Amino acid sequence: MTKFIIKQSTIYLKGIKVNDHLVHTEVLEVGKQPYIIEQKPQEIMNQSCRFYGEHFQERKLFTNRLIGSTSKQPILVSPFTSTYFFCTQSERTPDNTWINILYVQHLKKLKGNKTKILLEQDQTLTFPISYHIVRQQYLKCTDLFFSNHRKNLFIKKLNGPNIDHSQEGYNIMDVMKMYPND
């Protein structure tokens, strides 16, 4: 069996119970229809974090250090592609879903303590989870993204070129060095 690795184009990993004991993962990627991988979502998350350089537990510690989150933590899967995922339930829950924050368009509160997440490609996910909880998960992931991005910009500026801002004009190449290469 080939191991699946999360890419920046991965929109979500959704745990699917095949029978009473077996859990597989429904995967959606940009430009594709959802398909099934014969692995648990958490196995995919673990091996993807390792593929990009750190264990899942180290990613959780990073999240805790940066934003102080200790439960249902969002995860920076790949620092190289800025791929951030948040979960709908505990990572230990078999039918947990991991969602790439980049592809979330809107959260919608539904009746009966349910929430619909509108995604790119006209896809939606509906969960029997309150809007408040899903929104908190989404906001924690946004906080992680912003805090990490800000930290990286601050470090780059500290290590960047020293430009004399008192001069009347700037060399365009010096100005371009002030901005990250994203």
N, C-alpha and C positions, 0 to 999 in steps of 0.2 A: 504494500500500500504506500502510495506517495504521500509525503507530508505536505500539508497546505501551509503556505506562509502568507501572512497578511501583507498586502501592498497598499500604497496610497489610494488605489482605485477600489479597494474593498469597502463596500458601503456598510454591510452588517454581517454578523455571525449570530445565527439564531438557533438555540438548542431545540431539537425536535425529538420527542420520544417516539421511537420506532415500535417498541413493545414495552412491557413493564420494566425491563431491566436495561435496555439498550438506548443510548442517546447518540444521535448524529447531529450534524450541523448543516443548516440551510445557509448558504452563502450567496450574497448578491454583490456583484462587481459592476463597475461602470460599463455600459454597453452590452451587458449580458443578461440573460434570464436567471432567476434564482436556481441554484443547483445544490445537491446534497453531497457532503463530504462525510465519510465514515469515521469521524473523530468527534469528540466532545468539543464544544466551543472553548473550554478552558485549556484543553490540550493544544488547540491551535494557538491560543493566546500565549501559552507558555513557550512553545517552540518558536513562535514568531519573535518574541522578546529575546530569546537566546540567539536567534539568527541575526538580529540587529545589535547584538553585543552585550546584553545583560539578561540576567534571570528575571522572571516575573516579580519575584519577591524584592529584588533590587529596585525595580520600577515602582513598586508600591512604596518603598522607603523614600524614593525620590519625590513622589507625590506628597507624602506626609511631610517631608522637610520643606517643600516649596509652598504648599497651601494648607498644611495642617489637617488634611483629611485622613481619617483612620478607618472608615467603613465605606464599602461600595465605591472604592477609589477609581477615579478615571486613570487611564494609563497612557503614557507616551510610548507607543509601540516602537516607532522609529524616529530617532532624533534627526536622521539624515533627510527624511522626507516630511518631517513635522506631522506625523500621523498619530492622532489622538482618538482614543475610544472611551466611551462611558458605558456602564452596564445598567441594566434595568432592575436587576436583583443581585443578591450575593453571588460571587463567583462560584461558590460551592453548590448553588442551585442548578440542577441539570438543565432546566429550560431557560436559563439566563440568556439574554441577548446582549451582545456587544455592538455598539453603534459608532461609526466614524462621524465625529462632530462636523467635519467638513461638508457632509451631505445632508445635514438636517436643515430643512427650510422653515418648519413651523411645528409647534406643539399645540394640540387642540384638546381641550377638556371635553369629555363626553359624559353622558348620563351614566349612572350606575358605577361611579368610581373607576372609570376607564379613561385612558388617554390614547390619542392617535398621534403618531409622529409622521409628518409629511416629509418625504425624502425626495432627492433628485430623481429624475427618470420617471416621474409620476408614480412612485412607489409609496406605499403607506404601511405602517406597522401599528397594530392596535393591541394594547396591553390592559389586563385587568388590574391596573395599578393607578393610584390617584395621580392626578395632574401635578399636584404639589411635589410628590416624590420624584416623578420623571423630570420635572423642571429643575429640582434641586440637583439631580444627577447631571443634567445638561449644564447648569450653571457652574458646578464644580469643575467640569471638563473645560469650560470656557475660562475659568479662573486659572487652571493649570496651564492652558495654552498661553494666556496673556502673561502670567507670571514668568513662565519659562522664556517667552519671547523677549520680555522686558529685561530679564536677567542677561540674556545673550546680547542684546543691544548695548546694555550698560557695560558689559565686559569688553565688547568690541570697541566701544568708544574710548574706554580707558586705555586700551592697547592700540588705538588708532593713531593716525598721524597728528602731530601738533600743527595746527594752522593758526597763523596770525590773523585773528578776526578784526584787528584794528585797521588793516589795510583797506583801501577803497574798493578794490576789485579782487576777485579770486580767480585762480587758474582752475578751469573746469575739471581738470584731472584731480586736483586737491579736493575739490568739493565732492566728486564722485567717491573718493576714498572714505568719506565720512559715512556713507550708507552701506549697509550689508549687501552682499551679493546673493539675493534671493531669487 
